[in-house]
Amino acid sequence: MKITEQEVRRVADLANLALREDEVARMAHDLDGILTHIDKLNELDTTDVEPMAQVLFDVEETATLREDQERPTLTNADAVGNAAVTSGGYYKVPREIER
């Protein structure tokens, strides 16, 4: 096993997730399978494969990209207009992380 249950608990704690014992075991198994698959992918010879930032179809280079168009920006009032609670022009949300 490449990932231990202790490592799963640590990552879950960092993500502020509460996992049951059966979930910890399942996550360790699933993550181990993912890491095993990645190890198989790392065995592939990619020396002649060009790196790419975006997949484009076999058409002109910018076929999947749209033209940049200047548009007016939202006012602060419009941006927060549908929020349930605002304060000082910002969204106000309940605190979720408590440690």
C-alpha positions as MATLAB code, in Angstrom:
seq = 'MKITEQEVRRVADLANLALREDEVARMAHDLDGILTHIDKLNELDTTDVEPMAQVLFDVEETATLREDQERPTLTNADAVGNAAVTSGGYYKVPREIER';
ca = [
       0.000    0.000    0.000;
       1.446    3.351   -1.077;
      -0.730    5.496    1.162;
      -1.435    4.709    4.775;
      -4.596    5.277    6.765;
      -2.619    7.713    8.900;
      -1.844    9.779    5.773;
      -5.538    9.710    4.797;
      -6.465   10.977    8.262;
      -3.862   13.761    7.985;
      -5.139   14.925    4.582;
      -8.742   14.714    5.790;
      -7.796   16.830    8.800;
      -6.129   19.424    6.553;
      -9.274   19.509    4.387;
     -11.424   19.777    7.519;
     -13.209   16.518    6.680;
     -14.587   14.144    9.277;
     -14.198   10.590    7.992;
     -15.525    7.453    9.658;
     -13.163    4.490   10.063;
     -14.745    2.639    7.130;
     -14.331    5.753    4.973;
     -10.660    6.068    5.954;
     -10.029    2.463    4.888;
     -11.949    2.942    1.624;
     -10.120    6.200    0.826;
      -6.746    4.570    1.520;
      -7.658    1.735   -0.874;
      -9.007    4.095   -3.561;
      -6.046    6.486   -3.343;
      -3.654    3.540   -3.491;
      -5.355    2.443   -6.733;
      -5.000    5.941   -8.165;
      -1.309    6.109   -7.267;
      -0.757    2.653   -8.789;
      -2.384    3.857  -12.022;
      -0.192    6.969  -12.038;
       2.882    4.756  -11.626;
       1.785    2.849  -14.749;
       1.376    6.126  -16.646;
       4.853    7.197  -15.536;
       6.262    4.094  -17.276;
       5.228    5.481  -20.674;
       7.968    6.941  -22.863;
       6.987   10.565  -23.518;
      10.358   11.866  -24.712;
       9.035   12.749  -28.202;
       5.712   14.176  -26.982;
       5.505   17.959  -27.119;
       4.168   19.598  -23.968;
       0.889   21.422  -24.466;
      -1.149   23.893  -22.477;
      -4.477   23.416  -24.257;
      -5.897   20.756  -26.523;
      -6.828   22.185  -29.919;
      -8.579   20.281  -32.672;
      -7.041   19.818  -36.102;
      -8.132   23.249  -37.331;
      -6.669   26.706  -37.192;
      -4.764   27.420  -33.992;
      -7.313   29.694  -32.323;
     -10.445   27.819  -33.413;
     -11.512   26.953  -29.861;
     -10.689   30.381  -28.434;
     -12.977   33.390  -28.524;
     -11.995   36.926  -29.374;
     -11.210   39.182  -26.426;
     -13.851   41.845  -26.143;
     -13.770   44.771  -23.794;
     -16.906   45.034  -21.671;
     -17.946   47.289  -18.826;
     -17.223   45.847  -15.395;
     -19.835   45.240  -12.722;
     -20.338   47.896  -10.110;
     -19.827   46.803   -6.532;
     -23.558   47.173   -5.899;
     -24.340   44.884   -8.862;
     -21.737   42.320   -7.772;
     -23.148   41.931   -4.258;
     -26.739   42.754   -5.139;
     -28.080   39.199   -4.825;
     -26.096   38.263   -1.707;
     -28.094   37.315    1.370;
     -25.897   39.438    3.661;
     -23.318   42.099    2.813;
     -21.145   44.415    4.837;
     -19.004   47.264    3.570;
     -19.453   46.207   -0.052;
     -18.333   42.614    0.573;
     -20.144   39.288    0.851;
     -20.691   38.303    4.462;
     -20.669   34.560    5.056;
     -20.703   32.438    8.200;
     -17.378   31.275    9.562;
     -16.822   27.599    8.693;
     -13.343   26.790   10.005;
     -13.061   26.696   13.752;
      -9.905   25.394   15.396;
];
